[in-house]
Amino acid sequence: MIEMKILTTGIIALMTFAFVGCDQSAFDREADAVRDQTQNQAEQVRDATQNDAEAIRDGSQNAAENTRERADSLQSGTEGRADAIEEGGETAADRKESVGEMKADAIEEQGEVKADAIEEREPS
């Protein structure tokens, strides 16, 4: 998945260069490089947090299923405990994704600000 995103980012960068041609200034190239780098970093953060969130979901679902399996021989309240475990895992996974998305957005925003500052240094 990460390789596909990197490949896509590379293709977009090449298409940008094809449209713009050779008349990009050094400032434009530097700004584009900053944007590309921060977008790649943001994608890595998103991928990592989504993988972590999925692992949390899988773990809580497995724990809930194990609890349900044991529920057959235990009291009836165990099913509710299993549901609570699963819900808690889902909440933790959602929170992990939300934090990762905010971090990735902040990385992209910082890169955009830096790239814009680079472009503003370019003499008219």
Buried (B, 14 or more C-beta within 10 A) or exposed (E): EEEEBEEEBEEEBEEEEEEEEEEBEEBBEBBBBBBBBBBBBBBBBBBBBBBBBEEBBEBBBEBBEEBBEEBEEEEEEBBEBBEEBBEBBBEBBEEBBEBBBEBBEEBBEBBBEBBEEBBEEEEE
